Amino acid sequence: MSFFDKVKEAAMNQFIEVIEWLDNTGDTILYRFPVYQQEIKNGAQLIVRESQAAVFVFEGQAADTFGPGRYTVDGGNTPILSKLGAWKHGFNSPIKSEVYFVNTKQFTDMKWGTANPIMLRDADFGIVRLRAFGGYSMRVSDPQTFIKEVAGTNAHFQTEDIDEQLKRGIVTEFSDAVAEMKIPALDLAAQYKELGEAIRGKINEDFKTYGLEVTKFYVENISLPPEVEAAMDKRASMGALGDANKYMQFQAADALRDAAQNEGGGAGLGAGLGAGFAVGNQMVGAFSGAQQGQQGGGQTQTIPCPSCGKANAVGTKFCGDCGGKMEVAKVPCVKCGAELREGAKFCSECGSTQEKAKCANCQAELAPGTKFCAECGTKTEAV
């Protein structure tokens, strides 16, 4: 072997012969393989492991993507590189290219949460402020798109580099999904799974532009302001109370028991029993009097609950018996103008149906007495 052949062989040995990446971090999405002067020796071995993809970037352009397997870098199995001109100096020349390894595994235990409360309108409590948090899993679905749109020329890209951007998108879609589904605050806990699936579908529409896909999305908790939670606890307590008269009788029985346990022998026992009966009668009498005052008028004015018909004091926001909302919106009758409860199907004054007639031609709503449709001019029967 001549001197020049030895020099040539020594020079060629400086080029990388095995291109592979072993990830020991667990949170690295993209890694640029360190190639000396971006020159890859002809015949080098490319090893791509499961849950990886190798992207060759030639002259600033993503040339080709290789999935899991072992490849020999030559003109035979890198046709895209050859097409772009990597071999214009012959197969004995090194390839000047960059190699990016993209981790395509699922990145689990990613966290999301609302930094500030989300304002929403609730059917039971009006406007409420919600806070929520949970977790999700995501992966790179399109390596080349991810490099072009997100990673760029970064040599090392981790999940924390894109975490905040993804969180902002998730919170936006969460707010939109909760508003569209119109789930009452009392029923949110029973809808976490359905809500998570709806949000995942919306998120993937946005994340597709990054070359990413959310594979799992979890809603762990949705919390309400303390005052709303206190109202919910009060409503639950009223439901657990049941029959108020029986509850007061039970309280009177407890008073009798406490009086009977009074120290003082037989005389003390008799006095204690008498006091217990007196206390019990006073409690039951006071409660009955208050109940009669609410039902019979006198000093306290009452209105019936629109849900269960139970009498409640004027100004009460929620029914003391069923917990339903007392304020009901009023709408005028479409025919006689009488005030009706919102959602009523028939007028309580004239008996006419409240469903507005529609034009047979264009389906536009017709006002009472209309002979011709205001949208298309079609003649209609007077309504």
Backbone torsions as a table, in degrees:
resi	resn	phi	psi	omega
1	MET	NA	130.6	-178.7
2	SER	-72.8	167.2	179.8
3	PHE	-61.6	-41.8	-178.7
4	PHE	-67.7	-33.0	176.4
5	ASP	-65.9	-39.0	178.1
6	LYS	-65.2	-41.4	178.3
7	VAL	-62.7	-41.4	179.7
8	LYS	-64.7	-40.6	179.8
9	GLU	-66.2	-40.5	179.2
10	ALA	-64.2	-37.7	179.7
11	ALA	-68.3	-38.8	-179.6
12	MET	-68.6	-29.0	-178.3
13	ASN	-69.4	-17.0	179.8
14	GLN	-74.7	-17.0	-179.9
15	PHE	-78.7	152.6	-178.2
16	ILE	-68.2	132.9	-179.9
17	GLU	-106.0	-24.3	178.0
18	VAL	-126.6	122.5	-179.3
19	ILE	-112.4	110.8	179.5
20	GLU	-154.8	162.6	-178.6
21	TRP	-138.9	125.9	174.5
22	LEU	-109.5	112.5	-177.4
23	ASP	-87.0	118.7	176.9
24	ASN	-116.3	16.6	-178.9
25	THR	-98.6	-40.1	-178.5
26	GLY	89.4	-14.9	-179.1
27	ASP	-129.4	14.2	178.8
28	THR	-88.7	125.3	179.3
29	ILE	-91.7	-40.2	-175.7
30	LEU	-137.3	141.2	-180.0
31	TYR	-140.8	126.1	177.4
32	ARG	-91.5	120.7	-177.3
33	PHE	-68.4	130.6	-177.6
34	PRO	-76.4	101.9	178.1
35	VAL	-105.6	129.1	-179.0
36	TYR	-61.8	115.7	-178.3
37	GLN	54.3	26.6	179.4
38	GLN	56.4	29.4	-178.9
39	GLU	-109.9	124.6	-177.7
40	ILE	-111.3	128.4	-177.2
41	LYS	-68.5	140.2	175.3
42	ASN	-62.8	129.8	-177.0
43	GLY	94.2	2.3	178.7
44	ALA	-64.4	151.4	-179.0
45	GLN	-97.4	128.6	175.1
46	LEU	-106.6	121.6	179.8
47	ILE	-115.1	116.5	178.6
48	VAL	-114.0	120.2	-177.8
49	ARG	-87.2	167.4	175.7
50	GLU	-56.8	146.4	-176.9
51	SER	64.7	27.4	174.3
52	GLN	-133.8	159.8	170.6
53	ALA	-142.8	139.9	179.2
54	ALA	-110.0	126.2	-178.9
55	VAL	-115.0	121.8	176.1
56	PHE	-89.5	128.7	177.3
57	VAL	-114.2	114.9	-176.4
58	PHE	-115.7	119.8	-179.6
59	GLU	54.0	42.5	176.1
60	GLY	81.7	-0.1	-177.1
61	GLN	-117.3	134.2	176.5
62	ALA	-65.8	114.1	-172.8
63	ALA	-88.8	-49.1	-176.7
64	ASP	-159.4	158.1	179.2
65	THR	-123.3	130.9	-179.1
66	PHE	-113.4	130.8	176.8
67	GLY	-85.5	-171.3	-178.4
68	PRO	-56.7	136.3	179.1
69	GLY	149.8	-176.7	178.5
70	ARG	-118.3	129.8	-174.9
71	TYR	-130.0	148.8	172.1
72	THR	-105.2	122.7	-175.8
73	VAL	-79.5	98.6	174.2
74	ASP	-150.4	-178.3	-176.3
75	GLY	-68.1	-16.5	-174.1
76	GLY	-77.8	-37.7	-176.6
77	ASN	-119.9	18.0	170.9
78	THR	-127.5	62.5	-175.6
79	PRO	-63.3	-30.1	-179.2
80	ILE	-67.7	-43.3	176.8
81	LEU	-61.8	-41.1	179.2
82	SER	-63.3	-38.6	-179.6
83	LYS	-64.8	-35.6	-178.8
84	LEU	-80.0	-5.2	174.7
85	GLY	103.3	15.5	-179.3
86	ALA	-65.7	-22.5	-174.4
87	TRP	-107.2	22.1	-174.5
88	LYS	-67.4	-18.9	178.2
89	HIS	-100.3	8.3	179.4
90	GLY	100.1	159.3	-175.1
91	PHE	-70.0	-15.9	-179.7
92	ASN	-82.5	-7.1	179.7
93	SER	-89.9	150.0	177.9
94	PRO	-71.5	154.8	177.5
95	ILE	-90.5	126.3	178.1
96	LYS	-95.8	101.3	-174.7
97	SER	-154.3	157.7	173.8
98	GLU	-102.5	144.8	179.7
99	VAL	-121.3	121.8	177.4
100	TYR	-111.0	128.7	172.5
101	PHE	-97.5	127.1	179.3
102	VAL	-111.9	128.8	179.2
103	ASN	-82.5	112.9	-177.1
104	THR	-99.4	9.4	178.3
105	LYS	-70.7	170.5	175.2
106	GLN	-81.7	127.6	174.2
107	PHE	-92.9	107.2	-174.3
108	THR	-95.2	171.8	177.0
109	ASP	59.3	33.7	170.9
110	MET	-79.1	138.0	-174.3
111	LYS	-106.2	148.8	172.2
112	TRP	-141.9	158.9	178.9
113	GLY	-172.8	160.6	179.6
114	THR	-87.6	118.9	178.3
115	ALA	-68.7	-33.8	179.2
116	ASN	-128.6	155.1	179.9
117	PRO	-61.4	148.9	177.7
118	ILE	-102.7	126.1	-179.2
119	MET	-84.6	125.3	179.2
120	LEU	-139.1	155.0	177.1
121	ARG	-97.0	126.2	-178.5
122	ASP	-113.8	142.8	-177.5
123	ALA	-65.9	-31.3	-176.4
124	ASP	-92.9	-41.0	-171.8
125	PHE	-111.9	6.3	-178.7
126	GLY	76.8	-136.9	179.6
127	ILE	-82.1	125.1	180.0
128	VAL	-126.7	160.0	177.8
129	ARG	-112.9	122.6	-177.3
130	LEU	-108.2	144.0	168.2
131	ARG	-122.0	144.4	-177.9
132	ALA	-148.2	156.7	174.1
133	PHE	-154.3	165.4	-179.2
134	GLY	179.5	-158.8	-178.8
135	GLY	-140.0	167.2	178.2
136	TYR	-156.4	163.6	175.5
137	SER	-121.8	141.2	-180.0
138	MET	-143.5	162.4	178.4
139	ARG	-149.1	164.5	176.3
140	VAL	-84.0	117.5	-179.2
141	SER	-94.8	-25.8	-179.6
142	ASP	-135.4	96.3	-175.4
143	PRO	-57.9	-43.2	-177.6
144	GLN	-66.4	-41.2	177.7
145	THR	-63.4	-39.3	179.6
146	PHE	-62.9	-41.3	179.7
147	ILE	-66.2	-44.0	-176.8
148	LYS	-70.5	-40.3	-171.6
149	GLU	-94.1	-24.9	-172.7
150	VAL	-122.1	-61.4	-171.6
151	ALA	-72.2	-38.4	-178.1
152	GLY	65.5	-129.2	-178.8
153	THR	-100.1	14.0	178.3
154	ASN	-60.8	136.1	179.3
155	ALA	-82.6	-20.5	-177.2
156	HIS	-147.6	113.9	-175.9
157	PHE	-123.1	125.0	-177.7
158	GLN	-115.4	170.0	-178.0
159	THR	-62.4	-33.0	-179.0
160	GLU	-66.8	-20.3	179.7
161	ASP	-72.7	-19.2	-179.1
162	ILE	-123.0	-0.4	-174.3
163	ASP	-57.9	-48.3	-176.9
164	GLU	-64.5	-39.8	178.5
165	GLN	-62.6	-42.4	179.6
166	LEU	-66.9	-38.7	179.5
167	LYS	-60.9	-42.9	179.8
168	ARG	-61.7	-41.9	177.8
169	GLY	-64.8	-39.1	-179.1
170	ILE	-65.3	-45.9	-178.9
171	VAL	-62.5	-38.6	177.6
172	THR	-61.8	-46.3	-179.5
173	GLU	-70.3	-32.3	176.6
174	PHE	-62.1	-47.5	179.3
175	SER	-60.2	-42.6	-178.9
176	ASP	-65.8	-42.2	-177.6
177	ALA	-67.6	-42.3	180.0
178	VAL	-63.8	-40.5	179.8
179	ALA	-66.9	-39.6	-178.5
180	GLU	-71.3	-37.9	-177.2
181	MET	-76.6	-20.3	176.2
182	LYS	51.2	49.0	178.3
183	ILE	-83.3	125.3	177.7
184	PRO	-59.4	150.3	-178.6
185	ALA	-58.7	-33.6	-179.3
186	LEU	-69.5	-19.7	-175.6
187	ASP	-108.0	2.9	-175.6
188	LEU	-61.7	-40.6	-176.6
189	ALA	-62.1	-27.8	-179.4
190	ALA	-85.7	-2.9	-175.5
191	GLN	-119.6	17.7	-177.0
192	TYR	-59.2	-44.3	-176.7
193	LYS	-65.8	-47.3	179.8
194	GLU	-63.7	-39.1	179.1
195	LEU	-65.4	-40.5	179.2
196	GLY	-63.0	-40.7	179.5
197	GLU	-66.8	-39.9	179.4
198	ALA	-64.7	-40.7	-179.7
199	ILE	-68.7	-39.4	-179.2
200	ARG	-60.9	-40.3	178.3
201	GLY	-63.3	-39.4	179.5
202	LYS	-70.3	-39.8	-178.4
203	ILE	-63.4	-42.3	-176.6
204	ASN	-64.3	-26.0	175.9
205	GLU	-64.1	-36.6	178.7
206	ASP	-81.8	-42.0	-175.5
207	PHE	-69.3	-18.5	179.2
208	LYS	-60.6	-32.3	179.6
209	THR	-69.6	-17.4	176.5
210	TYR	-94.9	-3.9	-174.2
211	GLY	77.8	21.6	-177.4
212	LEU	-116.0	159.3	177.1
213	GLU	-141.7	132.7	174.2
214	VAL	-89.6	116.9	-176.8
215	THR	-89.2	-32.4	178.8
216	LYS	-138.5	144.4	177.2
217	PHE	-142.1	127.7	-175.8
218	TYR	-124.0	135.4	169.4
219	VAL	-102.2	109.9	-176.7
220	GLU	-85.4	-38.4	-176.6
221	ASN	-158.2	141.9	170.7
222	ILE	-126.9	117.9	-175.9
223	SER	-110.8	151.3	-180.0
224	LEU	-109.2	164.4	176.4
225	PRO	-59.5	153.9	-178.0
226	PRO	-55.6	-38.2	-177.5
227	GLU	-67.9	-35.7	177.5
228	VAL	-71.2	-39.6	177.1
229	GLU	-63.4	-36.4	177.3
230	ALA	-65.0	-39.1	177.6
231	ALA	-65.4	-38.1	177.9
232	MET	-65.6	-40.3	178.0
233	ASP	-64.4	-38.0	179.5
234	LYS	-66.2	-41.2	178.3
235	ARG	-64.1	-40.2	177.6
236	ALA	-64.6	-37.8	178.6
237	SER	-64.6	-39.4	178.8
238	MET	-66.3	-37.1	177.3
239	GLY	-66.9	-37.3	179.0
240	ALA	-71.8	-25.4	-179.0
241	LEU	-64.0	-41.4	179.1
242	GLY	73.4	-133.9	-178.8
243	ASP	-70.4	116.0	-177.1
244	ALA	-65.7	-37.0	179.8
245	ASN	-62.1	-44.5	178.9
246	LYS	-65.4	-34.5	179.2
247	TYR	-64.8	-42.6	179.6
248	MET	-66.1	-36.9	175.9
249	GLN	-63.6	-38.5	177.5
250	PHE	-64.5	-40.9	177.3
251	GLN	-62.6	-40.1	178.2
252	ALA	-64.7	-38.5	178.1
253	ALA	-64.5	-37.3	176.0
254	ASP	-63.0	-39.5	177.9
255	ALA	-63.4	-40.0	176.6
256	LEU	-60.9	-43.9	-179.3
257	ARG	-62.8	-43.4	179.5
258	ASP	-64.8	-38.3	179.9
259	ALA	-68.3	-37.4	-179.7
260	ALA	-67.5	-25.3	179.5
261	GLN	-85.6	5.7	-179.9
262	ASN	-65.6	134.2	178.4
263	GLU	-70.3	144.5	177.7
264	GLY	143.2	11.8	174.8
265	GLY	72.3	-155.0	-174.5
266	GLY	-65.6	-46.5	-179.2
267	ALA	-62.2	-43.1	179.7
268	GLY	-64.0	-35.1	178.8
269	LEU	-64.9	-43.0	179.3
270	GLY	-64.5	-41.8	178.5
271	ALA	-65.4	-38.9	179.4
272	GLY	-64.7	-40.7	177.7
273	LEU	-63.7	-43.0	178.8
274	GLY	-61.4	-42.9	178.8
275	ALA	-64.7	-37.6	179.2
276	GLY	-63.5	-45.2	177.2
277	PHE	-61.8	-40.8	-179.4
278	ALA	-62.9	-45.4	-179.9
279	VAL	-63.0	-42.9	179.9
280	GLY	-62.0	-45.2	179.6
281	ASN	-63.2	-39.7	-179.7
282	GLN	-64.7	-41.5	-178.8
283	MET	-65.8	-46.1	179.5
284	VAL	-65.3	-41.3	-179.6
285	GLY	-64.9	-41.7	-179.9
286	ALA	-64.9	-41.1	179.9
287	PHE	-67.6	-41.0	178.8
288	SER	-63.7	-40.4	179.4
289	GLY	-63.8	-41.2	178.8
290	ALA	-64.5	-38.1	-179.7
291	GLN	-68.3	-39.8	178.2
292	GLN	-66.1	-36.7	178.6
293	GLY	-63.0	-35.0	178.8
294	GLN	-72.5	-37.4	-175.6
295	GLN	-85.7	-39.2	-171.8
296	GLY	-89.9	-2.9	-179.4
297	GLY	91.4	-136.0	-178.7
298	GLY	82.8	-114.0	-176.1
299	GLN	-87.8	-30.7	-175.6
300	THR	-103.0	123.3	176.3
301	GLN	-89.4	137.0	-176.9
302	THR	-125.4	159.7	173.5
303	ILE	-135.1	147.6	-179.1
304	PRO	-76.9	148.0	175.4
305	CYS	-69.3	131.2	179.8
306	PRO	-66.2	-16.1	-178.4
307	SER	-94.0	-50.2	-175.4
308	CYS	-114.8	-8.6	178.7
309	GLY	84.1	-0.2	-179.5
310	LYS	-68.5	137.9	-179.7
311	ALA	-72.8	134.0	177.8
312	ASN	-133.5	153.0	178.8
313	ALA	-64.2	146.2	178.6
314	VAL	-61.7	134.4	-178.8
315	GLY	98.4	-9.3	178.4
316	THR	-69.4	134.2	-178.5
317	LYS	-87.5	-31.4	-179.5
318	PHE	-130.9	143.1	-178.4
319	CYS	-64.9	134.3	179.0
320	GLY	-75.3	-10.4	-178.3
321	ASP	-102.4	-47.8	-177.6
322	CYS	-110.9	-11.5	179.5
323	GLY	81.1	4.7	-179.6
324	GLY	-70.5	159.8	179.9
325	LYS	-74.0	130.7	-175.9
326	MET	-82.3	-31.3	-176.8
327	GLU	-80.2	121.8	-179.2
328	VAL	-123.2	129.5	-180.0
329	ALA	-66.7	145.8	179.6
330	LYS	-108.2	141.6	176.1
331	VAL	-132.0	150.3	-179.8
332	PRO	-80.5	150.2	175.1
333	CYS	-64.9	138.6	-177.6
334	VAL	-68.4	-14.7	-177.1
335	LYS	-110.0	-53.6	-174.7
336	CYS	-103.2	-10.1	177.5
337	GLY	84.1	1.8	179.7
338	ALA	-66.1	146.8	-179.7
339	GLU	-72.2	127.2	-179.9
340	LEU	-125.4	157.4	175.4
341	ARG	-69.8	137.3	-179.7
342	GLU	-57.7	130.2	-179.1
343	GLY	97.8	-5.8	180.0
344	ALA	-65.4	139.5	-177.4
345	LYS	-92.7	-25.6	180.0
346	PHE	-134.7	150.2	179.9
347	CYS	-78.2	134.7	179.5
348	SER	-77.9	-11.1	179.9
349	GLU	-97.0	-53.1	-176.3
350	CYS	-107.2	-10.6	176.4
351	GLY	78.6	5.5	-177.7
352	SER	-77.7	150.8	178.8
353	THR	-70.2	148.2	-177.1
354	GLN	-97.7	-0.1	176.3
355	GLU	-77.9	121.8	-177.1
356	LYS	-71.1	138.1	178.2
357	ALA	-70.1	154.4	-179.2
358	LYS	-124.6	149.6	178.2
359	CYS	-65.6	133.4	-179.1
360	ALA	-68.9	-20.0	-176.6
361	ASN	-91.1	-51.6	-174.7
362	CYS	-114.3	-1.6	177.3
363	GLN	68.2	17.0	176.1
364	ALA	-74.7	147.6	179.5
365	GLU	-69.6	138.9	-178.8
366	LEU	-108.5	135.7	176.5
367	ALA	-75.8	156.0	178.8
368	PRO	-56.5	134.8	178.1
369	GLY	83.8	2.4	-178.0
370	THR	-70.5	131.3	178.0
371	LYS	-102.5	-24.4	178.3
372	PHE	-132.8	142.1	-179.6
373	CYS	-68.7	131.6	-179.0
374	ALA	-73.7	-14.7	-178.6
375	GLU	-93.0	-48.3	-175.3
376	CYS	-117.0	-8.0	177.3
377	GLY	81.2	6.7	179.5
378	THR	-67.3	136.0	178.5
379	LYS	-70.7	136.3	-177.7
380	THR	-130.9	162.0	172.8
381	GLU	-75.7	139.9	-178.7
382	ALA	-59.9	136.6	-178.9
383	VAL	-120.2	NA	NA
